[in-house]
Structure formats: structure tokens, C-alpha cells
Amino acid sequence: MIYGEALFHAGVGVLCAAAALGVVSCVVFTITGKRLKKTLQEEYGKKRHG
């Protein structure tokens, strides 16, 4: 394999890893956000607007 081709495949691998990490981060932040919202509502009550 030539150097340029190896570099291309490494870049594709990094891109795929970043996309997978982004999906995992979205799932984790969604779950922790729901837990945080529930905790804050228990401690401070529902959010008032205005």
C-alpha cells in the first residue's frame, strides 16, 4: 500500500470513529438530560415562564 492510500484509509477511519462517538454522545446526553430534568423538577418544582 502506498503512503497516500494509507493516509486516505486512516482519514476514513478517523471520520467513522468521530461519527460513532457523536452518536454515543447524543445518546448519553439525552439520558443524563432526562435524569437531570427530573431531579431539578423534584427539588425546585416545574419551570415557570415569564
Buried (B, 14 or more C-beta within 10 A) or exposed (E): EEEEEEEEEEEEEEEEEEEEEEEEEEEEEEEEEEEEEEEEEEEEEEEEEE
